[in-house]
Amino acid sequence: MTIRHAKNNLEKEHQALGVKINLGDDTLKPLITKTLRRYFNVLRSNEKHVKDVENYLYGTMTNLFGIYWNKLAGAKYRAQHSEEFKNQGVISD
């Protein structure tokens, strides 16, 4: 439930930009898994002394979705403006 709230809130914040994140996306699933592993490792090791685990998960997932959406938006922009990037010699990720 916390993951879905993080996704929905990110979409609401950036509604004007048309942010839509599909949790079933095959490129997003491994990122979610990796993020959850890191999250549980932090909890297990107690290195960050997390007091509110649900809030920490929410923040972690909001970060992930923000980064994921920025990469999608960047790729879309580069595809739409390929000539501009070709002329500048910009290296894509």
PDB file of N, CA, C and O in Angstrom:
ATOM      1  N   MET A   1       0.817  -1.177   0.000  1.00  0.00           N
ATOM      2  CA  MET A   1       0.000   0.000   0.000  1.00  0.00           C
ATOM      3  C   MET A   1       0.873   1.258   0.000  1.00  0.00           C
ATOM      4  O   MET A   1       0.549   2.230  -0.683  1.00  0.00           O
ATOM      5  N   THR A   2       1.940   1.252   0.733  1.00  0.00           N
ATOM      6  CA  THR A   2       2.834   2.411   0.812  1.00  0.00           C
ATOM      7  C   THR A   2       3.474   2.688  -0.549  1.00  0.00           C
ATOM      8  O   THR A   2       3.655   3.845  -0.926  1.00  0.00           O
ATOM      9  N   ILE A   3       3.813   1.639  -1.278  1.00  0.00           N
ATOM     10  CA  ILE A   3       4.426   1.806  -2.595  1.00  0.00           C
ATOM     11  C   ILE A   3       3.437   2.480  -3.538  1.00  0.00           C
ATOM     12  O   ILE A   3       3.802   3.387  -4.286  1.00  0.00           O
ATOM     13  N   ARG A   4       2.201   2.040  -3.499  1.00  0.00           N
ATOM     14  CA  ARG A   4       1.175   2.632  -4.365  1.00  0.00           C
ATOM     15  C   ARG A   4       0.928   4.100  -3.983  1.00  0.00           C
ATOM     16  O   ARG A   4       0.716   4.937  -4.860  1.00  0.00           O
ATOM     17  N   HIS A   5       0.952   4.412  -2.694  1.00  0.00           N
ATOM     18  CA  HIS A   5       0.775   5.806  -2.267  1.00  0.00           C
ATOM     19  C   HIS A   5       1.911   6.680  -2.791  1.00  0.00           C
ATOM     20  O   HIS A   5       1.673   7.800  -3.245  1.00  0.00           O
ATOM     21  N   ALA A   6       3.125   6.183  -2.731  1.00  0.00           N
ATOM     22  CA  ALA A   6       4.272   6.940  -3.236  1.00  0.00           C
ATOM     23  C   ALA A   6       4.108   7.201  -4.734  1.00  0.00           C
ATOM     24  O   ALA A   6       4.357   8.311  -5.205  1.00  0.00           O
ATOM     25  N   LYS A   7       3.696   6.196  -5.463  1.00  0.00           N
ATOM     26  CA  LYS A   7       3.480   6.330  -6.910  1.00  0.00           C
ATOM     27  C   LYS A   7       2.373   7.336  -7.207  1.00  0.00           C
ATOM     28  O   LYS A   7       2.542   8.231  -8.035  1.00  0.00           O
ATOM     29  N   ASN A   8       1.247   7.184  -6.529  1.00  0.00           N
ATOM     30  CA  ASN A   8       0.111   8.081  -6.771  1.00  0.00           C
ATOM     31  C   ASN A   8       0.431   9.526  -6.420  1.00  0.00           C
ATOM     32  O   ASN A   8       0.032  10.436  -7.147  1.00  0.00           O
ATOM     33  N   ASN A   9       1.138   9.753  -5.328  1.00  0.00           N
ATOM     34  CA  ASN A   9       1.494  11.117  -4.936  1.00  0.00           C
ATOM     35  C   ASN A   9       2.458  11.759  -5.921  1.00  0.00           C
ATOM     36  O   ASN A   9       2.354  12.954  -6.196  1.00  0.00           O
ATOM     37  N   LEU A  10       3.397  10.979  -6.457  1.00  0.00           N
ATOM     38  CA  LEU A  10       4.312  11.505  -7.463  1.00  0.00           C
ATOM     39  C   LEU A  10       3.529  11.887  -8.718  1.00  0.00           C
ATOM     40  O   LEU A  10       3.786  12.932  -9.316  1.00  0.00           O
ATOM     41  N   GLU A  11       2.581  11.049  -9.116  1.00  0.00           N
ATOM     42  CA  GLU A  11       1.761  11.349 -10.286  1.00  0.00           C
ATOM     43  C   GLU A  11       0.922  12.608 -10.058  1.00  0.00           C
ATOM     44  O   GLU A  11       0.760  13.416 -10.973  1.00  0.00           O
ATOM     45  N   LYS A  12       0.385  12.782  -8.843  1.00  0.00           N
ATOM     46  CA  LYS A  12      -0.404  13.981  -8.533  1.00  0.00           C
ATOM     47  C   LYS A  12       0.451  15.237  -8.584  1.00  0.00           C
ATOM     48  O   LYS A  12       0.035  16.257  -9.133  1.00  0.00           O
ATOM     49  N   GLU A  13       1.650  15.161  -8.009  1.00  0.00           N
ATOM     50  CA  GLU A  13       2.550  16.317  -7.986  1.00  0.00           C
ATOM     51  C   GLU A  13       2.906  16.791  -9.388  1.00  0.00           C
ATOM     52  O   GLU A  13       3.042  17.990  -9.632  1.00  0.00           O
ATOM     53  N   HIS A  14       3.056  15.845 -10.303  1.00  0.00           N
ATOM     54  CA  HIS A  14       3.503  16.166 -11.659  1.00  0.00           C
ATOM     55  C   HIS A  14       2.400  15.923 -12.686  1.00  0.00           C
ATOM     56  O   HIS A  14       2.670  15.564 -13.833  1.00  0.00           O
ATOM     57  N   GLN A  15       1.170  16.123 -12.263  1.00  0.00           N
ATOM     58  CA  GLN A  15       0.013  15.863 -13.121  1.00  0.00           C
ATOM     59  C   GLN A  15       0.067  16.699 -14.401  1.00  0.00           C
ATOM     60  O   GLN A  15      -0.289  16.207 -15.472  1.00  0.00           O
ATOM     61  N   ALA A  16       0.501  17.935 -14.304  1.00  0.00           N
ATOM     62  CA  ALA A  16       0.566  18.821 -15.466  1.00  0.00           C
ATOM     63  C   ALA A  16       1.537  18.296 -16.523  1.00  0.00           C
ATOM     64  O   ALA A  16       1.384  18.587 -17.709  1.00  0.00           O
ATOM     65  N   LEU A  17       2.529  17.528 -16.094  1.00  0.00           N
ATOM     66  CA  LEU A  17       3.512  16.980 -17.022  1.00  0.00           C
ATOM     67  C   LEU A  17       3.075  15.639 -17.607  1.00  0.00           C
ATOM     68  O   LEU A  17       3.732  15.105 -18.500  1.00  0.00           O
ATOM     69  N   GLY A  18       1.984  15.106 -17.110  1.00  0.00           N
ATOM     70  CA  GLY A  18       1.495  13.824 -17.622  1.00  0.00           C
ATOM     71  C   GLY A  18       2.280  12.639 -17.101  1.00  0.00           C
ATOM     72  O   GLY A  18       2.504  11.676 -17.834  1.00  0.00           O
ATOM     73  N   VAL A  19       2.699  12.693 -15.861  1.00  0.00           N
ATOM     74  CA  VAL A  19       3.474  11.605 -15.270  1.00  0.00           C
ATOM     75  C   VAL A  19       2.553  10.426 -14.994  1.00  0.00           C
ATOM     76  O   VAL A  19       1.600  10.535 -14.223  1.00  0.00           O
ATOM     77  N   LYS A  20       2.843   9.315 -15.622  1.00  0.00           N
ATOM     78  CA  LYS A  20       2.129   8.060 -15.365  1.00  0.00           C
ATOM     79  C   LYS A  20       3.167   6.958 -15.221  1.00  0.00           C
ATOM     80  O   LYS A  20       4.025   6.779 -16.085  1.00  0.00           O
ATOM     81  N   ILE A  21       3.077   6.226 -14.127  1.00  0.00           N
ATOM     82  CA  ILE A  21       4.024   5.148 -13.859  1.00  0.00           C
ATOM     83  C   ILE A  21       3.246   3.852 -13.780  1.00  0.00           C
ATOM     84  O   ILE A  21       2.291   3.738 -13.012  1.00  0.00           O
ATOM     85  N   ASN A  22       3.651   2.879 -14.569  1.00  0.00           N
ATOM     86  CA  ASN A  22       3.016   1.563 -14.586  1.00  0.00           C
ATOM     87  C   ASN A  22       3.844   0.615 -13.716  1.00  0.00           C
ATOM     88  O   ASN A  22       4.975   0.277 -14.064  1.00  0.00           O
ATOM     89  N   LEU A  23       3.280   0.189 -12.591  1.00  0.00           N
ATOM     90  CA  LEU A  23       4.014  -0.704 -11.685  1.00  0.00           C
ATOM     91  C   LEU A  23       4.318  -2.059 -12.319  1.00  0.00           C
ATOM     92  O   LEU A  23       5.206  -2.774 -11.856  1.00  0.00           O
ATOM     93  N   GLY A  24       3.595  -2.410 -13.365  1.00  0.00           N
ATOM     94  CA  GLY A  24       3.829  -3.681 -14.042  1.00  0.00           C
ATOM     95  C   GLY A  24       4.860  -3.598 -15.147  1.00  0.00           C
ATOM     96  O   GLY A  24       5.121  -4.595 -15.819  1.00  0.00           O
ATOM     97  N   ASP A  25       5.457  -2.426 -15.352  1.00  0.00           N
ATOM     98  CA  ASP A  25       6.456  -2.230 -16.398  1.00  0.00           C
ATOM     99  C   ASP A  25       7.663  -3.130 -16.148  1.00  0.00           C
ATOM    100  O   ASP A  25       8.202  -3.170 -15.042  1.00  0.00           O
ATOM    101  N   ASP A  26       8.076  -3.847 -17.181  1.00  0.00           N
ATOM    102  CA  ASP A  26       9.186  -4.801 -17.037  1.00  0.00           C
ATOM    103  C   ASP A  26      10.515  -4.144 -16.712  1.00  0.00           C
ATOM    104  O   ASP A  26      11.388  -4.794 -16.138  1.00  0.00           O
ATOM    105  N   THR A  27      10.697  -2.883 -17.058  1.00  0.00           N
ATOM    106  CA  THR A  27      11.951  -2.205 -16.696  1.00  0.00           C
ATOM    107  C   THR A  27      11.908  -1.682 -15.264  1.00  0.00           C
ATOM    108  O   THR A  27      12.950  -1.465 -14.646  1.00  0.00           O
ATOM    109  N   LEU A  28      10.700  -1.480 -14.739  1.00  0.00           N
ATOM    110  CA  LEU A  28      10.557  -0.963 -13.380  1.00  0.00           C
ATOM    111  C   LEU A  28      10.612  -2.067 -12.326  1.00  0.00           C
ATOM    112  O   LEU A  28      11.106  -1.838 -11.221  1.00  0.00           O
ATOM    113  N   LYS A  29      10.119  -3.244 -12.647  1.00  0.00           N
ATOM    114  CA  LYS A  29      10.071  -4.347 -11.666  1.00  0.00           C
ATOM    115  C   LYS A  29      11.427  -4.656 -11.039  1.00  0.00           C
ATOM    116  O   LYS A  29      11.514  -4.750  -9.815  1.00  0.00           O
ATOM    117  N   PRO A  30      12.491  -4.817 -11.832  1.00  0.00           N
ATOM    118  CA  PRO A  30      13.797  -5.097 -11.201  1.00  0.00           C
ATOM    119  C   PRO A  30      14.293  -3.939 -10.346  1.00  0.00           C
ATOM    120  O   PRO A  30      14.982  -4.158  -9.349  1.00  0.00           O
ATOM    121  N   LEU A  31      13.956  -2.720 -10.721  1.00  0.00           N
ATOM    122  CA  LEU A  31      14.365  -1.557  -9.926  1.00  0.00           C
ATOM    123  C   LEU A  31      13.648  -1.548  -8.578  1.00  0.00           C
ATOM    124  O   LEU A  31      14.245  -1.218  -7.553  1.00  0.00           O
ATOM    125  N   ILE A  32      12.373  -1.909  -8.583  1.00  0.00           N
ATOM    126  CA  ILE A  32      11.620  -1.989  -7.335  1.00  0.00           C
ATOM    127  C   ILE A  32      12.217  -3.071  -6.441  1.00  0.00           C
ATOM    128  O   ILE A  32      12.400  -2.865  -5.241  1.00  0.00           O
ATOM    129  N   THR A  33      12.519  -4.227  -7.037  1.00  0.00           N
ATOM    130  CA  THR A  33      13.112  -5.326  -6.272  1.00  0.00           C
ATOM    131  C   THR A  33      14.440  -4.905  -5.654  1.00  0.00           C
ATOM    132  O   THR A  33      14.691  -5.157  -4.476  1.00  0.00           O
ATOM    133  N   LYS A  34      15.280  -4.268  -6.447  1.00  0.00           N
ATOM    134  CA  LYS A  34      16.592  -3.810  -5.962  1.00  0.00           C
ATOM    135  C   LYS A  34      16.431  -2.784  -4.837  1.00  0.00           C
ATOM    136  O   LYS A  34      17.156  -2.823  -3.842  1.00  0.00           O
ATOM    137  N   THR A  35      15.484  -1.875  -5.003  1.00  0.00           N
ATOM    138  CA  THR A  35      15.236  -0.847  -3.999  1.00  0.00           C
ATOM    139  C   THR A  35      14.728  -1.461  -2.703  1.00  0.00           C
ATOM    140  O   THR A  35      15.141  -1.055  -1.617  1.00  0.00           O
ATOM    141  N   LEU A  36      13.833  -2.438  -2.812  1.00  0.00           N
ATOM    142  CA  LEU A  36      13.318  -3.102  -1.611  1.00  0.00           C
ATOM    143  C   LEU A  36      14.419  -3.879  -0.890  1.00  0.00           C
ATOM    144  O   LEU A  36      14.447  -3.918   0.340  1.00  0.00           O
ATOM    145  N   ARG A  37      15.326  -4.498  -1.653  1.00  0.00           N
ATOM    146  CA  ARG A  37      16.454  -5.194  -1.019  1.00  0.00           C
ATOM    147  C   ARG A  37      17.314  -4.220  -0.232  1.00  0.00           C
ATOM    148  O   ARG A  37      17.712  -4.506   0.898  1.00  0.00           O
ATOM    149  N   ARG A  38      17.601  -3.071  -0.829  1.00  0.00           N
ATOM    150  CA  ARG A  38      18.382  -2.045  -0.122  1.00  0.00           C
ATOM    151  C   ARG A  38      17.651  -1.570   1.126  1.00  0.00           C
ATOM    152  O   ARG A  38      18.257  -1.392   2.183  1.00  0.00           O
ATOM    153  N   TYR A  39      16.347  -1.369   0.992  1.00  0.00           N
ATOM    154  CA  TYR A  39      15.515  -0.922   2.108  1.00  0.00           C
ATOM    155  C   TYR A  39      15.604  -1.909   3.271  1.00  0.00           C
ATOM    156  O   TYR A  39      15.835  -1.512   4.413  1.00  0.00           O
ATOM    157  N   PHE A  40      15.418  -3.201   2.972  1.00  0.00           N
ATOM    158  CA  PHE A  40      15.472  -4.197   4.037  1.00  0.00           C
ATOM    159  C   PHE A  40      16.872  -4.360   4.607  1.00  0.00           C
ATOM    160  O   PHE A  40      17.024  -4.642   5.795  1.00  0.00           O
ATOM    161  N   ASN A  41      17.890  -4.189   3.786  1.00  0.00           N
ATOM    162  CA  ASN A  41      19.265  -4.237   4.286  1.00  0.00           C
ATOM    163  C   ASN A  41      19.535  -3.104   5.270  1.00  0.00           C
ATOM    164  O   ASN A  41      20.209  -3.299   6.282  1.00  0.00           O
ATOM    165  N   VAL A  42      19.007  -1.918   4.970  1.00  0.00           N
ATOM    166  CA  VAL A  42      19.171  -0.783   5.890  1.00  0.00           C
ATOM    167  C   VAL A  42      18.468  -1.079   7.209  1.00  0.00           C
ATOM    168  O   VAL A  42      19.014  -0.818   8.281  1.00  0.00           O
ATOM    169  N   LEU A  43      17.256  -1.624   7.130  1.00  0.00           N
ATOM    170  CA  LEU A  43      16.520  -1.952   8.359  1.00  0.00           C
ATOM    171  C   LEU A  43      17.241  -3.017   9.174  1.00  0.00           C
ATOM    172  O   LEU A  43      17.329  -2.929  10.399  1.00  0.00           O
ATOM    173  N   ARG A  44      17.751  -4.017   8.479  1.00  0.00           N
ATOM    174  CA  ARG A  44      18.429  -5.120   9.166  1.00  0.00           C
ATOM    175  C   ARG A  44      19.723  -4.655   9.824  1.00  0.00           C
ATOM    176  O   ARG A  44      20.030  -5.047  10.949  1.00  0.00           O
ATOM    177  N   SER A  45      20.472  -3.825   9.124  1.00  0.00           N
ATOM    178  CA  SER A  45      21.757  -3.390   9.659  1.00  0.00           C
ATOM    179  C   SER A  45      21.598  -2.257  10.674  1.00  0.00           C
ATOM    180  O   SER A  45      22.481  -2.016  11.497  1.00  0.00           O
ATOM    181  N   ASN A  46      20.477  -1.579  10.603  1.00  0.00           N
ATOM    182  CA  ASN A  46      20.189  -0.453  11.499  1.00  0.00           C
ATOM    183  C   ASN A  46      21.249   0.639  11.402  1.00  0.00           C
ATOM    184  O   ASN A  46      21.488   1.363  12.368  1.00  0.00           O
ATOM    185  N   GLU A  47      21.885   0.757  10.233  1.00  0.00           N
ATOM    186  CA  GLU A  47      22.941   1.752  10.044  1.00  0.00           C
ATOM    187  C   GLU A  47      22.402   3.179  10.028  1.00  0.00           C
ATOM    188  O   GLU A  47      23.122   4.111  10.387  1.00  0.00           O
ATOM    189  N   LYS A  48      21.161   3.363   9.622  1.00  0.00           N
ATOM    190  CA  LYS A  48      20.595   4.712   9.558  1.00  0.00           C
ATOM    191  C   LYS A  48      19.643   4.991  10.715  1.00  0.00           C
ATOM    192  O   LYS A  48      19.053   6.069  10.785  1.00  0.00           O
ATOM    193  N   HIS A  49      19.492   4.051  11.602  1.00  0.00           N
ATOM    194  CA  HIS A  49      18.640   4.200  12.779  1.00  0.00           C
ATOM    195  C   HIS A  49      17.238   4.690  12.399  1.00  0.00           C
ATOM    196  O   HIS A  49      16.764   5.711  12.896  1.00  0.00           O
ATOM    197  N   VAL A  50      16.597   3.942  11.513  1.00  0.00           N
ATOM    198  CA  VAL A  50      15.265   4.289  11.021  1.00  0.00           C
ATOM    199  C   VAL A  50      14.256   4.115  12.145  1.00  0.00           C
ATOM    200  O   VAL A  50      14.144   3.042  12.737  1.00  0.00           O
ATOM    201  N   LYS A  51      13.526   5.179  12.429  1.00  0.00           N
ATOM    202  CA  LYS A  51      12.529   5.130  13.500  1.00  0.00           C
ATOM    203  C   LYS A  51      11.141   4.814  12.964  1.00  0.00           C
ATOM    204  O   LYS A  51      10.380   4.093  13.609  1.00  0.00           O
ATOM    205  N   ASP A  52      10.800   5.344  11.792  1.00  0.00           N
ATOM    206  CA  ASP A  52       9.497   5.107  11.180  1.00  0.00           C
ATOM    207  C   ASP A  52       9.711   4.360   9.869  1.00  0.00           C
ATOM    208  O   ASP A  52       9.986   4.976   8.839  1.00  0.00           O
ATOM    209  N   VAL A  53       9.588   3.043   9.905  1.00  0.00           N
ATOM    210  CA  VAL A  53       9.918   2.215   8.742  1.00  0.00           C
ATOM    211  C   VAL A  53       8.979   2.474   7.565  1.00  0.00           C
ATOM    212  O   VAL A  53       9.408   2.427   6.412  1.00  0.00           O
ATOM    213  N   GLU A  54       7.716   2.745   7.841  1.00  0.00           N
ATOM    214  CA  GLU A  54       6.768   3.001   6.758  1.00  0.00           C
ATOM    215  C   GLU A  54       7.093   4.320   6.056  1.00  0.00           C
ATOM    216  O   GLU A  54       7.030   4.410   4.830  1.00  0.00           O
ATOM    217  N   ASN A  55       7.434   5.320   6.825  1.00  0.00           N
ATOM    218  CA  ASN A  55       7.813   6.602   6.252  1.00  0.00           C
ATOM    219  C   ASN A  55       9.113   6.470   5.448  1.00  0.00           C
ATOM    220  O   ASN A  55       9.249   7.080   4.387  1.00  0.00           O
ATOM    221  N   TYR A  56      10.045   5.694   5.939  1.00  0.00           N
ATOM    222  CA  TYR A  56      11.304   5.468   5.230  1.00  0.00           C
ATOM    223  C   TYR A  56      11.045   4.753   3.903  1.00  0.00           C
ATOM    224  O   TYR A  56      11.651   5.092   2.886  1.00  0.00           O
ATOM    225  N   LEU A  57      10.146   3.764   3.911  1.00  0.00           N
ATOM    226  CA  LEU A  57       9.785   3.057   2.680  1.00  0.00           C
ATOM    227  C   LEU A  57       9.128   4.015   1.695  1.00  0.00           C
ATOM    228  O   LEU A  57       9.436   3.993   0.503  1.00  0.00           O
ATOM    229  N   TYR A  58       8.228   4.849   2.187  1.00  0.00           N
ATOM    230  CA  TYR A  58       7.550   5.830   1.331  1.00  0.00           C
ATOM    231  C   TYR A  58       8.582   6.744   0.652  1.00  0.00           C
ATOM    232  O   TYR A  58       8.523   6.961  -0.558  1.00  0.00           O
ATOM    233  N   GLY A  59       9.506   7.265   1.421  1.00  0.00           N
ATOM    234  CA  GLY A  59      10.539   8.140   0.872  1.00  0.00           C
ATOM    235  C   GLY A  59      11.432   7.428  -0.128  1.00  0.00           C
ATOM    236  O   GLY A  59      11.793   7.990  -1.163  1.00  0.00           O
ATOM    237  N   THR A  60      11.782   6.200   0.182  1.00  0.00           N
ATOM    238  CA  THR A  60      12.621   5.399  -0.711  1.00  0.00           C
ATOM    239  C   THR A  60      11.929   5.171  -2.045  1.00  0.00           C
ATOM    240  O   THR A  60      12.545   5.320  -3.100  1.00  0.00           O
ATOM    241  N   MET A  61      10.653   4.810  -2.002  1.00  0.00           N
ATOM    242  CA  MET A  61       9.918   4.531  -3.225  1.00  0.00           C
ATOM    243  C   MET A  61       9.629   5.814  -4.005  1.00  0.00           C
ATOM    244  O   MET A  61       9.646   5.799  -5.236  1.00  0.00           O
ATOM    245  N   THR A  62       9.369   6.912  -3.318  1.00  0.00           N
ATOM    246  CA  THR A  62       9.161   8.189  -3.999  1.00  0.00           C
ATOM    247  C   THR A  62      10.424   8.580  -4.761  1.00  0.00           C
ATOM    248  O   THR A  62      10.353   9.062  -5.892  1.00  0.00           O
ATOM    249  N   ASN A  63      11.564   8.372  -4.138  1.00  0.00           N
ATOM    250  CA  ASN A  63      12.856   8.620  -4.797  1.00  0.00           C
ATOM    251  C   ASN A  63      12.995   7.767  -6.051  1.00  0.00           C
ATOM    252  O   ASN A  63      13.347   8.269  -7.119  1.00  0.00           O
ATOM    253  N   LEU A  64      12.718   6.482  -5.915  1.00  0.00           N
ATOM    254  CA  LEU A  64      12.844   5.563  -7.049  1.00  0.00           C
ATOM    255  C   LEU A  64      11.949   5.999  -8.200  1.00  0.00           C
ATOM    256  O   LEU A  64      12.401   6.070  -9.343  1.00  0.00           O
ATOM    257  N   PHE A  65      10.680   6.293  -7.909  1.00  0.00           N
ATOM    258  CA  PHE A  65       9.751   6.664  -8.968  1.00  0.00           C
ATOM    259  C   PHE A  65      10.134   7.982  -9.618  1.00  0.00           C
ATOM    260  O   PHE A  65       9.945   8.155 -10.822  1.00  0.00           O
ATOM    261  N   GLY A  66      10.670   8.911  -8.840  1.00  0.00           N
ATOM    262  CA  GLY A  66      11.139  10.174  -9.400  1.00  0.00           C
ATOM    263  C   GLY A  66      12.296   9.970 -10.362  1.00  0.00           C
ATOM    264  O   GLY A  66      12.312  10.532 -11.457  1.00  0.00           O
ATOM    265  N   ILE A  67      13.253   9.173  -9.952  1.00  0.00           N
ATOM    266  CA  ILE A  67      14.412   8.882 -10.805  1.00  0.00           C
ATOM    267  C   ILE A  67      13.981   8.134 -12.057  1.00  0.00           C
ATOM    268  O   ILE A  67      14.426   8.449 -13.160  1.00  0.00           O
ATOM    269  N   TYR A  68      13.113   7.142 -11.884  1.00  0.00           N
ATOM    270  CA  TYR A  68      12.613   6.342 -13.016  1.00  0.00           C
ATOM    271  C   TYR A  68      11.892   7.241 -14.018  1.00  0.00           C
ATOM    272  O   TYR A  68      12.143   7.160 -15.221  1.00  0.00           O
ATOM    273  N   TRP A  69      11.000   8.094 -13.527  1.00  0.00           N
ATOM    274  CA  TRP A  69      10.252   8.952 -14.431  1.00  0.00           C
ATOM    275  C   TRP A  69      11.178   9.938 -15.142  1.00  0.00           C
ATOM    276  O   TRP A  69      10.994  10.205 -16.330  1.00  0.00           O
ATOM    277  N   ASN A  70      12.157  10.476 -14.446  1.00  0.00           N
ATOM    278  CA  ASN A  70      13.106  11.404 -15.082  1.00  0.00           C
ATOM    279  C   ASN A  70      13.866  10.727 -16.213  1.00  0.00           C
ATOM    280  O   ASN A  70      14.112  11.339 -17.252  1.00  0.00           O
ATOM    281  N   LYS A  71      14.239   9.466 -16.016  1.00  0.00           N
ATOM    282  CA  LYS A  71      14.934   8.736 -17.081  1.00  0.00           C
ATOM    283  C   LYS A  71      14.022   8.534 -18.287  1.00  0.00           C
ATOM    284  O   LYS A  71      14.452   8.690 -19.430  1.00  0.00           O
ATOM    285  N   LEU A  72      12.750   8.183 -18.026  1.00  0.00           N
ATOM    286  CA  LEU A  72      11.795   8.014 -19.123  1.00  0.00           C
ATOM    287  C   LEU A  72      11.583   9.326 -19.866  1.00  0.00           C
ATOM    288  O   LEU A  72      11.578   9.358 -21.096  1.00  0.00           O
ATOM    289  N   ALA A  73      11.410  10.402 -19.115  1.00  0.00           N
ATOM    290  CA  ALA A  73      11.186  11.714 -19.730  1.00  0.00           C
ATOM    291  C   ALA A  73      12.412  12.147 -20.533  1.00  0.00           C
ATOM    292  O   ALA A  73      12.277  12.711 -21.620  1.00  0.00           O
ATOM    293  N   GLY A  74      13.602  11.887 -20.003  1.00  0.00           N
ATOM    294  CA  GLY A  74      14.834  12.228 -20.715  1.00  0.00           C
ATOM    295  C   GLY A  74      14.978  11.455 -22.009  1.00  0.00           C
ATOM    296  O   GLY A  74      15.364  12.015 -23.035  1.00  0.00           O
ATOM    297  N   ALA A  75      14.669  10.172 -21.963  1.00  0.00           N
ATOM    298  CA  ALA A  75      14.745   9.339 -23.164  1.00  0.00           C
ATOM    299  C   ALA A  75      13.733   9.802 -24.205  1.00  0.00           C
ATOM    300  O   ALA A  75      14.037   9.845 -25.397  1.00  0.00           O
ATOM    301  N   LYS A  76      12.537  10.146 -23.757  1.00  0.00           N
ATOM    302  CA  LYS A  76      11.495  10.632 -24.666  1.00  0.00           C
ATOM    303  C   LYS A  76      11.929  11.951 -25.301  1.00  0.00           C
ATOM    304  O   LYS A  76      11.754  12.154 -26.503  1.00  0.00           O
ATOM    305  N   TYR A  77      12.491  12.838 -24.500  1.00  0.00           N
ATOM    306  CA  TYR A  77      12.950  14.124 -25.007  1.00  0.00           C
ATOM    307  C   TYR A  77      14.076  13.934 -26.023  1.00  0.00           C
ATOM    308  O   TYR A  77      14.077  14.559 -27.084  1.00  0.00           O
ATOM    309  N   ARG A  78      15.034  13.064 -25.689  1.00  0.00           N
ATOM    310  CA  ARG A  78      16.144  12.814 -26.613  1.00  0.00           C
ATOM    311  C   ARG A  78      15.639  12.231 -27.925  1.00  0.00           C
ATOM    312  O   ARG A  78      16.155  12.567 -28.991  1.00  0.00           O
ATOM    313  N   ALA A  79      14.628  11.354 -27.859  1.00  0.00           N
ATOM    314  CA  ALA A  79      14.076  10.761 -29.077  1.00  0.00           C
ATOM    315  C   ALA A  79      13.378  11.818 -29.930  1.00  0.00           C
ATOM    316  O   ALA A  79      13.470  11.785 -31.157  1.00  0.00           O
ATOM    317  N   GLN A  80      12.690  12.742 -29.294  1.00  0.00           N
ATOM    318  CA  GLN A  80      11.982  13.790 -30.021  1.00  0.00           C
ATOM    319  C   GLN A  80      12.930  14.853 -30.571  1.00  0.00           C
ATOM    320  O   GLN A  80      12.607  15.525 -31.550  1.00  0.00           O
ATOM    321  N   HIS A  81      14.081  15.004 -29.954  1.00  0.00           N
ATOM    322  CA  HIS A  81      15.041  16.033 -30.358  1.00  0.00           C
ATOM    323  C   HIS A  81      16.383  15.402 -30.728  1.00  0.00           C
ATOM    324  O   HIS A  81      17.442  15.907 -30.356  1.00  0.00           O
ATOM    325  N   SER A  82      16.325  14.314 -31.452  1.00  0.00           N
ATOM    326  CA  SER A  82      17.545  13.555 -31.763  1.00  0.00           C
ATOM    327  C   SER A  82      18.557  14.369 -32.561  1.00  0.00           C
ATOM    328  O   SER A  82      19.761  14.225 -32.349  1.00  0.00           O
ATOM    329  N   GLU A  83      18.101  15.212 -33.462  1.00  0.00           N
ATOM    330  CA  GLU A  83      19.026  16.030 -34.249  1.00  0.00           C
ATOM    331  C   GLU A  83      19.831  16.979 -33.367  1.00  0.00           C
ATOM    332  O   GLU A  83      21.027  17.178 -33.581  1.00  0.00           O
ATOM    333  N   GLU A  84      19.172  17.552 -32.391  1.00  0.00           N
ATOM    334  CA  GLU A  84      19.834  18.483 -31.474  1.00  0.00           C
ATOM    335  C   GLU A  84      20.952  17.774 -30.711  1.00  0.00           C
ATOM    336  O   GLU A  84      22.038  18.328 -30.541  1.00  0.00           O
ATOM    337  N   PHE A  85      20.692  16.565 -30.259  1.00  0.00           N
ATOM    338  CA  PHE A  85      21.695  15.817 -29.498  1.00  0.00           C
ATOM    339  C   PHE A  85      22.782  15.258 -30.403  1.00  0.00           C
ATOM    340  O   PHE A  85      23.936  15.147 -29.990  1.00  0.00           O
ATOM    341  N   LYS A  86      22.430  14.909 -31.623  1.00  0.00           N
ATOM    342  CA  LYS A  86      23.424  14.392 -32.565  1.00  0.00           C
ATOM    343  C   LYS A  86      24.445  15.469 -32.896  1.00  0.00           C
ATOM    344  O   LYS A  86      25.642  15.195 -32.984  1.00  0.00           O
ATOM    345  N   ASN A  87      23.971  16.683 -33.077  1.00  0.00           N
ATOM    346  CA  ASN A  87      24.858  17.814 -33.427  1.00  0.00           C
ATOM    347  C   ASN A  87      25.769  18.206 -32.279  1.00  0.00           C
ATOM    348  O   ASN A  87      26.887  18.668 -32.502  1.00  0.00           O
ATOM    349  N   GLN A  88      25.296  18.023 -31.047  1.00  0.00           N
ATOM    350  CA  GLN A  88      26.088  18.382 -29.886  1.00  0.00           C
ATOM    351  C   GLN A  88      27.031  17.272 -29.442  1.00  0.00           C
ATOM    352  O   GLN A  88      27.940  17.515 -28.648  1.00  0.00           O
ATOM    353  N   GLY A  89      26.829  16.065 -29.940  1.00  0.00           N
ATOM    354  CA  GLY A  89      27.680  14.966 -29.558  1.00  0.00           C
ATOM    355  C   GLY A  89      27.443  14.511 -28.134  1.00  0.00           C
ATOM    356  O   GLY A  89      28.370  14.028 -27.483  1.00  0.00           O
ATOM    357  N   VAL A  90      26.221  14.653 -27.630  1.00  0.00           N
ATOM    358  CA  VAL A  90      25.879  14.274 -26.273  1.00  0.00           C
ATOM    359  C   VAL A  90      25.785  12.752 -26.173  1.00  0.00           C
ATOM    360  O   VAL A  90      25.175  12.108 -27.027  1.00  0.00           O
ATOM    361  N   ILE A  91      26.379  12.187 -25.148  1.00  0.00           N
ATOM    362  CA  ILE A  91      26.335  10.743 -24.926  1.00  0.00           C
ATOM    363  C   ILE A  91      25.126  10.432 -24.058  1.00  0.00           C
ATOM    364  O   ILE A  91      24.944  11.031 -22.998  1.00  0.00           O
ATOM    365  N   SER A  92      24.294   9.490 -24.512  1.00  0.00           N
ATOM    366  CA  SER A  92      23.120   9.108 -23.708  1.00  0.00           C
ATOM    367  C   SER A  92      23.484   7.986 -22.768  1.00  0.00           C
ATOM    368  O   SER A  92      24.488   7.298 -22.957  1.00  0.00           O
ATOM    369  N   ASP A  93      22.626   7.799 -21.712  1.00  0.00           N
ATOM    370  CA  ASP A  93      22.937   6.760 -20.731  1.00  0.00           C
ATOM    371  C   ASP A  93      22.614   5.410 -21.210  1.00  0.00           C
ATOM    372  O   ASP A  93      22.823   4.433 -20.491  1.00  0.00           O
TER     373      ASP A  93
END
